[in-house]
Amino acid sequence: MKILPGLNVTFSWKRALGVTNVKRSIARKTGIPTTRQGLERKIGNAIIGAIFKKK
């Protein structure tokens, strides 16, 4: 949400309430990403790793 147009100052209610920090800490503790892009990258790496195992 833009507060002051033209000054690139924005407000995020998720960051203000701490949602972002909670999600980040959960992801770090469990090792499971909370974003779609992170999940896709982790699953893709696992599949590629299974196909081309290093000896």
Secondary structure, 3 states (H helix, E strand, C coil): CEEECCCCEECCHHHHHCHHHHHHHHHHHHCCCCCHHHHHHHHHHHHHHHHCCCC
